[in-house]
């Protein structure tokens, strides 16, 4: 499995960006995709997740109401629409995939996920 993330860049506070993650080489039918982020000097932090078959979503409290995770099944692509961006949203954003339909208690744990993309930088600054 390979994950290719794109869409990062520079945005002003209050602005928007949309990240994309294309998954290839998937041979299993039920899985979970998620976005994590890591600011300089900090640990990797959960942002959002989507269960591929059901489309159910889960968000961290810090992005709830501002970010939206979605998927396009035909393209094996997950998206992260980020609105009302804040300077504290700055970091490298990673898409990741677990070969299972993760239960809620495991969604925010990095080791629940097997595959990771290369990361895309998001910088929110005026």
VENNOR-V534165 format. One record per residue. N is the residue number from 1. RES is the residue in one small letter. BURIAL is + if it has 9 or more other ideal C-beta (glycine too) atoms within 8 Angstrom, else -. D_CENTER is the distance of its C-alpha to the mean C-alpha in Angstrom with 2 decimals. Layout:
# VENNOR-V534165
{{N & RES & BURIAL & D_CENTER} {N & RES & BURIAL & D_CENTER}}
This chain:
# VENNOR-V534165
{{1 & x & + & 16.35} {2 & x & - & 14.74} {3 & x & + & 11.27} {4 & x & + & 11.60} {5 & x & + & 9.12} {6 & x & + & 10.94} {7 & x & + & 11.57} {8 & x & + & 11.65} {9 & x & - & 15.02} {10 & x & - & 17.30} {11 & x & + & 17.46} {12 & x & - & 20.07} {13 & x & + & 19.68} {14 & x & - & 19.37} {15 & x & - & 17.92} {16 & x & + & 14.95} {17 & x & + & 12.51} {18 & x & + & 10.42} {19 & x & + & 7.88} {20 & x & + & 8.48} {21 & x & + & 7.99} {22 & x & + & 11.39} {23 & x & + & 12.43} {24 & x & - & 16.12} {25 & x & - & 18.70} {26 & x & + & 17.58} {27 & x & - & 20.76} {28 & x & - & 19.82} {29 & x & - & 19.57} {30 & x & - & 17.48} {31 & x & + & 14.06} {32 & x & + & 10.73} {33 & x & + & 7.27} {34 & x & + & 4.34} {35 & x & + & 1.87} {36 & x & + & 5.34} {37 & x & + & 7.74} {38 & x & + & 11.41} {39 & x & + & 14.27} {40 & x & - & 17.55} {41 & x & - & 19.52} {42 & x & - & 17.03} {43 & x & - & 15.35} {44 & x & + & 11.72} {45 & x & + & 10.28} {46 & x & + & 8.04} {47 & x & + & 6.14} {48 & x & + & 5.55} {49 & x & + & 6.52} {50 & x & + & 8.82} {51 & x & + & 12.02} {52 & x & + & 13.03} {53 & x & - & 16.71} {54 & x & - & 16.94} {55 & x & - & 13.99} {56 & x & - & 13.95} {57 & x & + & 11.10} {58 & x & + & 10.69} {59 & x & + & 9.81} {60 & x & + & 10.99} {61 & x & - & 14.30} {62 & x & - & 13.59} {63 & x & + & 11.34} {64 & x & - & 13.01} {65 & x & - & 15.00} {66 & x & - & 13.42} {67 & x & + & 9.84} {68 & x & + & 9.51} {69 & x & + & 7.18} {70 & x & + & 9.58} {71 & x & + & 10.87} {72 & x & + & 13.95} {73 & x & - & 15.73} {74 & x & - & 18.42} {75 & x & - & 16.24} {76 & x & + & 13.90} {77 & x & + & 11.09} {78 & x & + & 7.82} {79 & x & + & 7.33} {80 & x & + & 5.98} {81 & x & + & 9.50} {82 & x & + & 10.30} {83 & x & - & 13.97} {84 & x & - & 16.53} {85 & x & + & 14.95} {86 & x & - & 16.68} {87 & x & - & 17.72} {88 & x & - & 16.03} {89 & x & + & 12.56} {90 & x & + & 13.66} {91 & x & + & 12.17} {92 & x & + & 10.56} {93 & x & + & 6.81} {94 & x & + & 6.13} {95 & x & + & 4.71} {96 & x & + & 7.04} {97 & x & + & 9.55} {98 & x & + & 12.37} {99 & x & - & 15.65} {100 & x & - & 16.35} {101 & x & + & 15.87} {102 & x & + & 14.86} {103 & x & - & 16.89} {104 & x & - & 15.74} {105 & x & - & 17.15} {106 & x & - & 15.09} {107 & x & + & 11.53} {108 & x & - & 11.19} {109 & x & - & 13.07} {110 & x & - & 11.79} {111 & x & - & 14.88} {112 & x & - & 14.07} {113 & x & + & 12.00} {114 & x & - & 14.17} {115 & x & + & 12.49} {116 & x & - & 10.39} {117 & x & + & 10.03} {118 & x & - & 12.01} {119 & x & + & 9.81} {120 & x & + & 10.41} {121 & x & + & 12.35} {122 & x & + & 12.09} {123 & x & + & 15.47} {124 & x & + & 16.78} {125 & x & - & 20.52} {126 & x & - & 23.73}}
